[in-house]
């Protein structure tokens, strides 16, 4: 598929942070952008406005990616409107931090359901039309925590490590249909999630980064756009780090 033709892009967790930046980055090429959100309706509407202002056509929907029924309905709506799905970015994720010995089962399950099961359900839903059209790009947003681990985040780290394994397997299974599957592992990125951290914690983290600064959502988004392009057609099954050298 020509990168300059109109495409249908699906981004989960697209209403803020990295997800919103990815939606806006894709919108520059005049694509149809569908995203889900779990926060306030107003947040979704604000993201729609930003995507439309950037040149795209946007629609946000409240969808629980851990629900097979809601995911199925979400993708049916998209296919009914556009007839195709060209790019899926699995970005939806939550944290429920706690030390391993204090972590409750509900904290473990909540993170696994959204971060890993949600990606699995969305890949299944998107892969079917991608197989029929013999083209697709799937990009999973994992994390530095999935490869390096992080104290207090056993659930989050495990879910993101699982996402890397899911990426590799899906890449092998879907390659014969011209569908690539890759993962992006951000490091310390300036988002609403990291904004509340105390300044001393932020400074300590930045001191561990060779480039001596936090990353931006836009830097992650630009890589997602590249991985979805024709120029990246021979890249699949890979995890690409965006972390300023924090993990090498």
Secondary structure as the mmCIF struct_conf table of DSSP 4:
data_model
#
loop_
_struct_conf.conf_type_id
_struct_conf.id
_struct_conf.beg_label_comp_id
_struct_conf.beg_label_asym_id
_struct_conf.beg_label_seq_id
_struct_conf.end_label_comp_id
_struct_conf.end_label_asym_id
_struct_conf.end_label_seq_id
TURN_TY1_P TURN_TY1_P1 UNK A 3 UNK A 4
BEND BEND1 UNK A 5 UNK A 5
STRN STRN1 UNK A 8 UNK A 11
TURN_TY1_P TURN_TY1_P2 UNK A 12 UNK A 13
BEND BEND2 UNK A 15 UNK A 16
HELX_RH_AL_P HELX_RH_AL_P1 UNK A 17 UNK A 27
TURN_TY1_P TURN_TY1_P3 UNK A 28 UNK A 29
STRN STRN2 UNK A 32 UNK A 37
BEND BEND3 UNK A 38 UNK A 39
HELX_RH_AL_P HELX_RH_AL_P2 UNK A 41 UNK A 53
TURN_TY1_P TURN_TY1_P4 UNK A 54 UNK A 55
STRN STRN3 UNK A 57 UNK A 62
TURN_TY1_P TURN_TY1_P5 UNK A 65 UNK A 66
HELX_RH_AL_P HELX_RH_AL_P3 UNK A 68 UNK A 82
BEND BEND4 UNK A 83 UNK A 83
STRN STRN4 UNK A 87 UNK A 90
STRN STRN5 UNK A 98 UNK A 98
HELX_RH_3T_P HELX_RH_3T_P1 UNK A 100 UNK A 102
HELX_RH_AL_P HELX_RH_AL_P4 UNK A 105 UNK A 112
HELX_RH_PI_P HELX_RH_PI_P1 UNK A 113 UNK A 117
HELX_RH_AL_P HELX_RH_AL_P5 UNK A 118 UNK A 133
TURN_TY1_P TURN_TY1_P6 UNK A 134 UNK A 134
STRN STRN6 UNK A 136 UNK A 143
TURN_TY1_P TURN_TY1_P7 UNK A 144 UNK A 144
HELX_RH_AL_P HELX_RH_AL_P6 UNK A 145 UNK A 148
TURN_TY1_P TURN_TY1_P8 UNK A 151 UNK A 152
STRN STRN7 UNK A 153 UNK A 153
HELX_RH_AL_P HELX_RH_AL_P7 UNK A 154 UNK A 174
HELX_RH_3T_P HELX_RH_3T_P2 UNK A 175 UNK A 177
TURN_TY1_P TURN_TY1_P9 UNK A 178 UNK A 178
STRN STRN8 UNK A 179 UNK A 186
BEND BEND5 UNK A 188 UNK A 188
STRN STRN9 UNK A 189 UNK A 190
BEND BEND6 UNK A 191 UNK A 191
HELX_RH_AL_P HELX_RH_AL_P8 UNK A 192 UNK A 195
TURN_TY1_P TURN_TY1_P10 UNK A 196 UNK A 196
BEND BEND7 UNK A 197 UNK A 197
HELX_RH_AL_P HELX_RH_AL_P9 UNK A 199 UNK A 206
TURN_TY1_P TURN_TY1_P11 UNK A 207 UNK A 208
TURN_TY1_P TURN_TY1_P12 UNK A 210 UNK A 211
BEND BEND8 UNK A 213 UNK A 213
STRN STRN10 UNK A 215 UNK A 216
HELX_RH_AL_P HELX_RH_AL_P10 UNK A 217 UNK A 227
TURN_TY1_P TURN_TY1_P13 UNK A 228 UNK A 228
BEND BEND9 UNK A 229 UNK A 229
HELX_RH_3T_P HELX_RH_3T_P3 UNK A 230 UNK A 232
TURN_TY1_P TURN_TY1_P14 UNK A 233 UNK A 234
BEND BEND10 UNK A 237 UNK A 237
STRN STRN11 UNK A 239 UNK A 242
BEND BEND11 UNK A 243 UNK A 243
TURN_TY1_P TURN_TY1_P15 UNK A 244 UNK A 245
BEND BEND12 UNK A 246 UNK A 246
#
